Amino acid sequence: MNIQNLIWGLEELADREFQERVWLGKSEGEMSSFEEAVCSTFDDTGLSIILNSGRGGEQIPTELREKAIQLRHLIKRVPNDGIQLDIINHPAMKAVRSIAEEMLAILRN
C-alpha cells in the first residue's frame, strides 16, 4: 500500500479550506474534486484492495482498517454527482473530515 498517497488523500478529505479552494477552482494551478480525493485515497493507494480482500489486519493496523471501513461507509452517503459546494456542505462531510483526521493521526504516530 502506498502510505504517502494515502496521507495526501486523507489530508484532502480532512481539510474543508483545501476543499473550498481546490474543489471550487479558487486556486490557479490547483484543481481536484470529491471524487478524485476518494479515488486517490482508496484506489490509487491500494486501500480498496486491502479492505475488499478481508485480510486488512495482515497489511494495515486493525484500528486503521476499522477507520477506513467507517470512512468508506460515510463516503457512500455523500452524493458524488452533485455540485462541489453542495458536497462540501453535505452533512456527512463533517464526519468524513473527522474520520480522515483520525486516520491521519494513526498514520503519523
N, C-alpha and C positions, 0 to 999 in steps of 0.2 A: 504494500500500500504506500502511496506517495504522501507522506506526512506533511511536507511543506505545502503541497497543493491543497490538502485538507485544511490546514491552518488558514490559507488565503481564502478559501471558500467560506469557511466559518466566520472569518473576520468580516466578509461582505454581508453574510446573513445576520450578523450580530449588530451591525452599525447602521442605525437609521440615518444619520447625517450623510454617510457614504452613499446609502441608497438614494436619498433625495438628490444628491449631487450627480451621481453617475447614472442611475436608472432613469432619471428625468432629463438627462442630457444637459445639465447646467455647467459641466466642466469640459472645456475644449480638450480634445485628445483622449478623453475617458468616456467609455460607453459600456454599459452592461445592462442586465435585466434580472428579474427574479428567476426566470427560467435558466439563464446562464449561470447564475450563482448556485442554483440547485444542481445543475449538471456538473459544474466544476467541483462541488462538494461530494457528490455521491458517485458520479460516473467516471470522471477524469482521475479520481484518486484510487478507484478500485473498491471503495467502501460498499457500494451496492453489491458487488460480487461477494464480498465477505459476509454481509448481512444475509444475502439470499442463500449462501452455502450452508448456513446453520452451524458453521464452525468458527464463528467470530471470536469465541473465547480463546482459541488457539492462536489467533493472529493479532487481536487487539484486546486491551484490558476489558473485563466484564462491564465495569462502570461506563466506559466509553461506548461499548456496544449498546448498552441499555439506553443511553442518552441518544445515540444515533437512531435507534428504533423510535424513540419518542419524537425526535426531530422529523423523521420521515413521515410519521403519522400526522404531525401538525402541518407539515407542508402540504399534505393532501387536502387539508381544509382551506387552503388559500387558492382561489381561482387564478390559474396562471395564464388565462387568455384575456385578462382584463387590462385596463389602463394601469400603468405602473404606479401612479399616485394612489389609485384605489387599492392596489396590492400593498403598498407601503402602509396605508392606513387601515388595512383589514384587521379586525380584532385578533385573529390568530397570529398575526405577525409579532405581537408583543411576546407571546410565548415562544415563537420561533427564535426571536432575538435572545431571549433568556436562556433557552437550551443551547443555542450556539455559543453563548458566553461560557456556560458551564462546561461544554466540551473543550473550548479553548483553554480553560483553567486546568482541565485534566491533562491536556497535551503539553502544557507549558510547565507542569510540575514534574 
